[in-house]
Amino acid sequence: MDPKDKEYDAVIAGSGPGGATVAREMSQKGKNVLILEWGGNDPVKGTPVQAFPQVFMPGKSLLITGQFLGMVRGITTGGSSLFYCATAFDPPVAMLKAYGVDITEEVKEVRADLPINPLSDELMSPAGTRFMESALDLGYDARKLNKFIYQEKCKKDCDRCSYGCPEGAKWTARKFVEEAVANGAKMINHAKVDKVLVENDKAVGLQYRHGGMHHKVYASRVIVAAGGIGSPQILRNTGIDGVGRDFFFDPLCFVYGTVKNGGSGKGIQMCAGIHFAEEGIVMTDFNMTRMLKALFDLEVFRFGQVFNYNNVVPIMIKVRDGLGGHITDAGWVWKPLKALDKHKLQTGKKHARRILKNMGATDLYNSWLLAAHPGGTVKIGEHLDPQLQTRIENLYVCDCSVIPEELGLPPTFTILSLGKRLAKHLMAMDEGYTCLLYTSPSPRDHLLHLVCRLLL
């Protein structure tokens, strides 16, 4: 039977960390799951030739904001996790609890499932080590960052993280997709979801384009996990208004300096960092490929720096921006930076320059601005209930778009935890149980929550 003609327990739009986690968890319990992925599924080679169409295709994976900030997203199996820096910042458990979403147990499960540890000294890049030493010398609270990396598989002085890790050392959502498929889930690649099929105010499936034609697939549960840009587009096409507004996108920039014995320029990105939590600023080392650095240099007309790579230490500044802007119906991003956002970036640059000068760096200069992690476009508490369900019954969302407040940190750990929680809820509903997944203040509620877990 053609997978398009079958009715499923769940159909999922998108195979990033949220969609992949739901597919994996549900397929482990014997549920019939279909994943629809806009991108392809070619084996990861870790080359720019393969990566650039997946993450730098203008109008598709590369979007330019109204202030000319470049924002990238991965259009491939595993989504942006193929190209992320694999940094595992702790989820905002307390913030989500305020919206009735408790992921305490799921955070523990993710820790047990995945490698989440700081890098060994052997895998620290020279730039990362110099950055941390200089920052500590100046009194900053610099420390190694937790990484989603199987360190025994990692190669020192490798520069392919940004292009996808062909060694399998970096955890990506592809691993969960592969587990789901091994468990019996189906996946259709090059399938662009248009909208959710709705009958009598209930979601019954998805409409998508594949092979130049429109198709429909039906399922008991529909999960939209197409990312902070894709998910609100799908929901708008379905008739859900108000999504795609007042969101965050974590603006960032780099400060470069040439440091004697700074290293080859190669290495794992974001080995060490400083988190100014109250100010909403994160600062890390950031090794990048020679080609990416050259592109960023050309963007700010630093022609003399294009061929300067060895001994260059880039420091990344990323800030927690205020909510604002909107996603157009065509998927373009309009979000001007606020005065406070610009002030945070300037403050971060000053810190970075101080650290670089303490290393003895020369030829300091800044990159142009970029943006990452668009989220908050389909918020819990505004567009979703605490179970991640929309106003349309059986229609759920699970990706960075659901995070209700500006985060300013890599969201993967948070999305994985939310995916596990959503999968539990869906399976409990399928078994006819009403599982209490809200914040549970009373002993009776705790008992009901425990019973639900035992029944699963």
N, C-alpha and C positions, 0 to 999 in steps of 0.2 A: 504494500500500500504506500502511495506517495505520502510523505510526512505532512504535506499541505492539506491532505484530505482527511486527516485523522483528528479527532477531538482529544485534547490533552487535559491533564489535571492542571497544568500551568503553562502559559506561554509568556516568554520574557523578551522584551525589546532591549537589546544591549547586552554585551558580555564583559563589561568592566567589573570592578570589584563587587559592586552591589548585585548585579544580575548573575554573575558567576557564582557568588556565594549562595544565593537562593537556589539556583539550579543544582549546585552540588549537594546542598543539604537535603533538598526534596528528593533528588534522585537516589540518594543513599537510603531513603525510606521507601523506595519502590514506586515513587510517583512518576507518571509519564510527563516529561518536560520537553518543551521545544524552545530553543534559543534562536532568535532572529538577530543577525549581526550585519550591519551596513558594510563593514570592511571585509577583507579577505582573511585567509587562514594559512598563508604560506609559512613554511618553517622559518624561524628567526635566523637571519644570517649576521645581523649586527653590522650592516654596511649602510653608508649614506644613500646609496642607490635604492635600497629597499625601504629605508626609513623615511626619506623625504616625502614621497607621495602619501605615506600614511599619517604624517604629522606636520607637514609644511605645505600642503596643497591649498593655495589661496581659495577662499570661499567655501572650503569643505573642512579641512583640518586646521587651517590657519585663518584666523579672523582678525581683522584690524578694527580697532575701536575708533570712535569719533575723534579722539586725541592721538591717534596713530600709535596706540599700544598694540603690539602683536600678542595674540593669545592663541595657543596651540592646544589641540586635543588629538588623541590617537584614534584613528578610524581603522580598526583592525580587531581581530579576536583578542580579548583582554583589554581593549581600550587604551587609555593613557597610561595604564600601569606598565605597558611594555617599555615606555620611555621615561618613566618617573625616576626619581633619585632613590627610591626604596627606603625612605626615611619614615620611621614609625613613631610619630608623636602620640602621646597618650590621648585617648578620646575625651571630650568635654562631658564627663559623666554627670557632674552636678548641673550643668546647664541643661542637658537633655531631661534630667529628672524634673526640672521645673515645668516641663511641657508634658509630663506624664509618661516619659519614656525612660525606663530603667534598663541600661545595658551592662550592668555590673557583672552578671554571670557570663554574658557573651564576650566581654573583654577578656575574662579569664580563659574562655575557650579559644579565642584567637591566639592568645599567648601560648597555649598548649599546642595549637595546630601549626604555627608558623615560627620560623627562626626570627626572634626579635632580640637582638643583642648589639652592644657597641662593637665596633671593629677591633680585631686584635691589633697590637702594635705593628705587626708585620704587614698588615693590609692598609694601615694608615698612609695616605699619600704624603709626600714631602710637604706640599702646600698646606694640607690639613694639619700636619704636625706643627709647622712653623706658625700657622694662624693661631692654634690653641696655645702654644708656648708664649707667643707675643701678647695675646689677650690676657693670659694668667699673670704675666709679668706686670701688666698695667692694672691688675686688680679686677678684671672682668670675671664673671662666673661662667667661664668657658668649660665645656665638657664634651666628651665623645657622645655622638647621637646614636640612638638605637636604629638598626637597619634590618630590613626584610631581606637578609642575604644568607645563603648557605655558604659560609665562609670557606669550607673545605673545597668548594668548587671554584672559588674566585681566583682570578689571576692578577697578581700584582702588576702595576703599571699598565693596566689595560684601559683603553679609552672608549670602549664600545657601549658603556651603560646608556648613553643618550640615544643610541641607535637600536637598542634591544640587545639583551645578553644572550649570545649563542651558546654559552657554556652552561646555562641553566642555573647560574649562581644567584641571580636576582629573582626573588619570588615575584611572579606576575599573576594576574587573574587568569591567564591561559591555563595555569596549572589546575585551578578549580574547574575550568571548562572541560579540560581533558578528563578529570575525575568524573565529572557529570556524564560525559559521553561514554566513558567506560562503564558507568552504572546504568546505561540504557537511554540517557537523554539524547535528543536529536538537535542538530544545529544546521541552520541554513545561512550560509554566508552570502554577501552581496545582496542582502535583503534590507531595503530601506523602508522602515515602518512609517506609514502616513498618519494613521489615526486608529483609535480604539473603536471596535464595533460594540454598539450599545443597543439593547432591547429591553423595553420596560424598565428603564433606569438601572439596568444591570449590565456590566461589561461581560461580553460573551466571546471576545476574540480580538484579533488585530487585522488590519488591512495593510499590506505592504507591496512594494514593487520589487520584482525579481525577474531578471532576464527580459526586461523591457515590457513586462506585463504586470497588471495588478492581480494580487491574490488575496484570499481571505483564509484565516485559520481560526479555529474555535477552541476554547478552553474554559474550564470552570473558574480559573483565576487568571487575571491579567496583571503582569508586573511591568511597568515602564521603568527602565534603567538605562536611559540613553544619555545621561549626563546633564550637567547644569544648563547646557544650551539645547540639546536635543529633546529632553523630556518636556519642557514647557511648550515646545513647538507641537509635539504630538498631542498634548492635552488641549491646546488651543484648537487644533484641527478637530478635536472631539467635542468641542463646545464648552470647555471649561475656561471661563474668562478670569482675568486677573493674575494669571501665572506669568512668570518671566519678568517681574518688576521688583525693584528694590532689592537688589542682590549684591553679593560681594564677589571680588575676583582676585584678591591678593596681589596687588601690584608689586613689582620687584625691579631691581636694577643691579648692576655689578660695578664694583670699583676695582680697577686693576693697578698693580704695581710690579715693577721688575725688581726681583730680590736675588742677590748673589746666592748661589747654591739653592735656589728655590725649587729645583727639580725639573723633570722632563715635561711638565704640563699635563702628563697623563695620571690617571688614578681615579679612585672612587669619589664621587661628588658628595658633598655635605658630610664629611667625616666627623666634623666637630662643629659646635655652634654655641651661640649665646642667645637666650630668650629673654627679652625685656617684656615680661608678661603684661605689666600694667600699661606700658607705653604702646604695646601692640607692634613690636618690632622683633624680627628674627634675623640673625646675622650668622652666616656660615661660610666656610671655604667652598669653592665651587670649581673643581677641575672640569674643563670642557674640551671637546675635540678641537683639533686645529682648524677644521673647516667652520665650526660654529663660531669660534672666536674671531676668525677672519670676517665672517658675515656681520657679527656685532660691531667689529671695528669699522667696517665700511659704512655701517648705518650712521655712525657719528663722525664720519669723514676722517678717521684716524688712519690714513693711508700708510703712514710710516710704521704703524704698529701691526699691520696685517701679517707680516712675516716674522714678527717677534713672538715666539711661543714658549721656548724653554726659559725657565726661571721667572715666568710671569705667574703671579699669584692673584687669582680673582677672588674677591669676597662678595657674596651675594647679600643684599638687603631686601627683605620681604616684609611688608607691613599689613596689618589688619585694617582694611579700608572700611569706611562707613557704608551702610546700605544705600542703594540708589540705582538710577539707570533703568533701562529696559532692553529686552531682547525683541527685535523686530519680528514680524511674521515670516520674513525671509531668513531669519536666523542670524542677522547682524547684531552687533553689540554696540549699544549706545550707553556709555557710563562715564561722564566727566569725573576726573579726580577732584575731591573736595580740598579745601585749604588745609584741613587737618591731615589728610592723606599725604599731601605734598610736604608738609612740615615733618611728618614721620620719616619720609624718605630722605629728606635733607639731614635729619638727625642721625639716621642710620649711616649715611655717607660720611658724616663727620667722625663717627665711631670707627668706621672701616679705615679711613685715612689715618687716623691716630694709630691703629693697630699696624697698618702697613709701614708707616714711618718708623715705628718702633722696631720693625724688622730690618730697617735700613733700605726700604724700597725707594726707587726713583721712578720717574716717568708715570706718575699717578694720573689716571683719567677715569671717567665714568662711561658706562654704556647708556644706550637709550632705554626707555622703560618698556617692560613687558608685563604680562598678567598671566596668572595661573589659577587653577582651581575655582572656576566660576561655580557659585553655589547660592543656595537660598532662593532659588527661582520658583520652587514649589514647596513652601515652608510647612513644617509641622506646626500645628496650632492656627494656621491661616488657611491653607489649602488642604491639609491632611489631618486626620485624627491621630491619636497616639499609636495606632496600629499601622500607620502609613497608608491608610485608605483615603481615597478622594470621596467627594460627595456622591460619586457613582459607585454603587455596590460592586464588590469584587474587583475593583480597579485600584491598584497599589502603585506606589513609586518608591524606588530604593536606589539612590545615588547621592551625589553631593548636593543636588538641588533641594533635598529635604531639610538640610541643616538650617534651623530657624534664625540663627544669629551669626554675625560675622565671626570668622574663625581665625584667619591669619596664620594657619598651620597646615601642613600636608594632611588631607582628610582620609587617607586610605584606611588607617586603623579604625576610624569611626565608622566608615561605610561598611567595612567587613563585619563589625559588631552589629550594626543595624540589619545587615543582610541575614545574619544568623537568627536574630530576634524575629524578623519577619517570616522566615521559613518556619520557625516553631509555631507562630500564630497560624499560618496557612494550613499546616499539617494538623494542628489541633482543630481548626474549623472543619477540615475534611473528615475528621473522625467524630465530629458531632459534639466536641467539647467547647465550652466557652472559657478559654484560658485567660486568666487575669494577667495582662502584661503591662498594666498601668503601674505607677508607683504605688506600693502597697503598704500603707501605714499601720494597718490594724493586724492583730494576731490572726483573726479569721481570714483576712485577705492573704496573709503569708501562707496559711494552711491550704487555701484553695490553689494558690500559685504552686505549692509543692506537689499537690495532687495532680495538677495538670502536667507537671514535668514527669512525674512517675508514669502517668498514662502514656506519655510519648515514648 
